[in-house]
Amino acid sequence: MPTTTTTTSTVRLRIEATDLPGRSCAPVPGFPGYTAVQVGVQRKGRPGELLDPVAGDADGAVWTVECTVKPGPAGPDLLGPYVQGGPGARFVYLTWLTPGPDGPALLRRAKLFLDDVPPATLGAAVRGGLLVGRLGLTDAKGHPLCGAVRPPVIAWSAGGGGGSAA
C-alpha cells in the first residue's frame, strides 16, 4: 500500500558512495579510456553542472540534496533541482566527467531510480527527513558505474543507519 502524504514537506536525499574506480580508465575494445575522471550529482537539465564533484580515486563520496515532497497518486513524490524525470519515474544522475578541449566532457552517467525506494522506506524517510542511498561506483569491468542503478546495486534506507553525515 503506498504511503501517502497530504502536505508538501522536505526531505534530504543523501547518496553515500564507496569503491570509486580511480582517476583514469584504461582503454579497452569499445571503451576509449579516460583520465582526470570526476563524479558528482548532475543538476536537472545541466549535464556539465555537478554538485560537489569528487575525484574518481577518492576513498568515498557523500552528496546531500534537499528535495520537496509532494503528494502523488502512488505516494510521496520527490522533486528538486537534482531530481529528474516525471511522476512515477523520478531519478538522480551521478555523472562522470573528464576534461575536454571545450570544458568538461560527459563520460558516463549512473541513473539512480527513486521509484525503486520501497514504499515503507520512503514513508519513514519522509517522516524522519532523510533518505539514504548507498552504493559502490565501480562496475564489474573496473570502470565507472553507469546505466540503470537499482537494488541490490543501491541500498535505500531511511535515516542515517550509522552512515556518515554530510
C-alpha positions in Angstrom: 0.0 0.0 0.0 1.5 3.4 -1.0 2.5 5.7 1.8 0.5 8.9 1.4 1.4 12.4 2.3 -1.2 15.2 2.3 1.1 18.3 2.6 4.3 19.5 1.0 7.4 18.9 3.1 11.1 18.4 2.6 13.5 15.5 2.8 17.2 15.4 2.4 18.4 12.8 -0.1 21.9 11.6 0.9 23.9 9.5 -1.5 26.8 7.6 0.1 29.3 6.2 -2.4 32.3 3.8 -1.9 34.6 1.8 -4.2 35.4 4.6 -6.7 37.1 3.3 -9.8 40.1 5.7 -10.0 41.0 8.9 -11.8 41.8 7.1 -15.1 40.3 4.2 -17.0 42.5 2.4 -19.5 41.2 1.9 -23.0 39.8 -1.5 -24.0 37.8 -2.5 -27.1 34.6 -0.5 -27.2 35.9 1.9 -24.5 38.3 4.8 -25.3 39.7 5.3 -21.8 39.8 8.5 -19.8 41.9 10.5 -17.4 41.2 13.0 -14.6 37.7 11.4 -14.0 35.4 13.1 -11.6 31.8 12.3 -10.4 29.0 14.4 -8.9 25.3 14.7 -8.8 24.0 16.3 -12.0 21.7 19.3 -11.8 18.5 18.8 -13.7 18.8 19.8 -17.3 22.5 20.8 -16.9 24.8 17.8 -17.7 28.0 19.8 -17.1 26.9 21.2 -13.8 27.8 18.8 -10.9 27.1 19.2 -7.2 30.4 18.7 -5.3 32.5 16.8 -7.9 34.8 14.2 -6.4 37.9 12.8 -8.0 37.5 9.2 -9.2 40.2 8.0 -6.9 38.6 9.3 -3.7 38.1 6.9 -0.8 34.4 7.7 -1.0 31.9 10.4 -1.6 28.7 11.8 0.0 26.3 14.2 -1.6 23.2 15.6 0.1 20.4 17.4 -1.8 17.2 18.9 -0.5 14.0 17.6 -2.1 10.5 18.8 -1.9 8.0 16.0 -1.1 4.5 16.5 -2.6 1.6 14.1 -2.5 1.4 11.9 -5.6 -1.1 9.3 -6.8 1.3 6.5 -5.9 2.6 8.1 -2.7 5.2 10.7 -1.9 6.7 12.4 -5.0 10.3 13.8 -4.7 11.1 17.0 -6.6 14.1 19.3 -6.6 16.9 20.8 -8.7 18.8 17.4 -8.8 15.7 15.2 -9.3 14.9 14.4 -12.9 12.1 12.5 -14.7 8.3 12.7 -14.4 5.9 11.4 -11.8 6.4 7.7 -11.1 9.8 7.8 -12.9 12.0 10.1 -10.8 15.7 9.6 -10.7 19.0 11.2 -9.8 22.1 11.2 -12.1 25.6 10.6 -10.9 27.5 12.0 -13.8 31.1 11.1 -14.6 33.1 13.9 -16.3 36.6 14.2 -17.7 38.4 17.3 -19.1 37.7 18.0 -22.8 39.0 20.6 -25.2 35.9 22.8 -24.7 35.4 22.1 -21.0 34.2 19.1 -19.1 33.1 16.2 -21.3 30.5 13.7 -20.3 32.0 10.3 -19.8 29.1 8.2 -18.3 26.0 8.6 -16.1 24.5 6.3 -13.4 20.8 6.7 -13.1 19.6 6.2 -9.5 15.9 5.3 -9.7 13.9 6.8 -6.9 10.8 4.7 -7.8 12.8 1.7 -6.5 12.8 3.0 -3.0 10.5 0.6 -1.0 7.2 2.5 0.0 7.8 1.8 3.7 11.3 3.2 3.5 10.2 6.3 1.6 7.4 6.8 4.1 9.9 6.6 7.0 12.3 8.9 5.2 9.6 11.5 4.7 8.6 11.3 8.4 12.3 11.4 9.5 13.5 13.9 6.9 16.3 11.7 5.4 16.5 9.2 2.6 19.9 7.5 2.1 21.1 5.6 -0.9 24.4 3.6 -0.5 26.3 2.1 -3.5 29.7 1.3 -4.9 30.8 3.2 -8.0 32.9 0.7 -9.8 31.3 -1.7 -12.3 32.2 -5.3 -13.0 34.9 -4.3 -15.5 36.5 -1.8 -13.1 35.1 1.2 -14.9 32.8 4.0 -13.5 29.4 2.7 -12.8 26.8 3.7 -15.4 23.3 2.9 -16.6 20.3 1.9 -14.6 21.1 1.6 -10.9 18.5 -0.4 -9.0 18.7 -2.6 -5.9 20.7 -4.6 -5.0 23.4 -2.3 -6.5 22.0 0.5 -4.4 20.6 0.1 -0.9 17.9 2.5 0.2 17.2 3.3 3.9 15.5 6.0 6.0 17.7 8.0 8.3 21.4 7.7 8.9 21.6 4.0 9.8 25.2 4.5 11.0 26.4 6.2 7.8 28.5 9.3 7.6 26.9 12.7 7.8 27.1 15.4 5.3 
